[in-house]
Amino acid sequence: GKSFLARVVLAGLVHSNKASVLVFDMHNEYGFDDTASDTGLRVTGLKTKFASRVRVVGLGAGAQIRNNTPDFNLEIAMPDIA
């Protein structure tokens, strides 16, 4: 449903090179390959399809996303937000 449509729209935007997009993907649905919950089939992530144009950022030191290493990790110290 919604996640599939969002992935298609994001892929279209990246492919057409018409916009830059910042996605806060709290459920890790778009960056790396995944398995569809309804069909069990492999779903290609945006990082696989557009490796040179998509960056995946993990939250925290040493973050892993489904055994994939993000391009870099974002670390925010408590003094940075206080």
N, C-alpha and C positions, 0 to 999 in steps of 0.2 A: 503494500500500500504506500503509505507516506514516505517511508525510507527509500523504497525503490524509486519512486517519482523524484525525490530529492537527489538521489544518486544520478539519475538520468539528466536532470536539469544541470547539476554541477558538472557532469561530464561534457555536456553541450557547451557550457560557458568556457571551460578549460580548452576544449577542442577548437572553438571558434576564436579564441584569444580576444574576446570582446570585453572581458571584465576580469578583475582580480577579486578573489573571494576569500574571506576569512571565515572558517567554519569552526564553531565550538562543538565538537563531536563527543559529547560526554559518554556515549555508549559505544564508541569506536566502530561505527557502522560504515564509514566511507573511505578511510585512508587505506587500510590493508584489506586483502582478500578475506572473505568470510563465507559462512555457509548459511543459506536461506533457511529461516526457521520453519517455513511452511512446506518447502519442497525438499530440503536437504541438499540442494544443488549448490555448487560453488558459485559465488558471486565475486566478480573481479572488482578489486578496490581501485580507487583513483590513483594511488601510488603505483600500482602495477601498470595501469593503462597509460599514465602520463608521468612516468618516472622523473623526467628532467624538469617538469613544470609543477610538480606537487611536492610540498614539504609536510611531513608529519612531525608534530611536536608533542613530546610526552610531558606529563606533569610530574615533576620531582626527579631526583637523582636516580639514575639506573632504571627508569621506567621501561617496561616492556608492554607491547600490545599484541596479544595472541602470539607470543614467541617472536615477534618482530621488534627490531630496535628502531626507535624513531630517529629522524634525521638529527634532532637535537632535543634536549630536555630543558624545560622552563622550570626554574627554581625561584620561588619568591620567599624571602626571609621575612619573619615577623616584623622587624623594624621597617621593612619596605612598605608595609600596609598599615602600620600604626600611625 
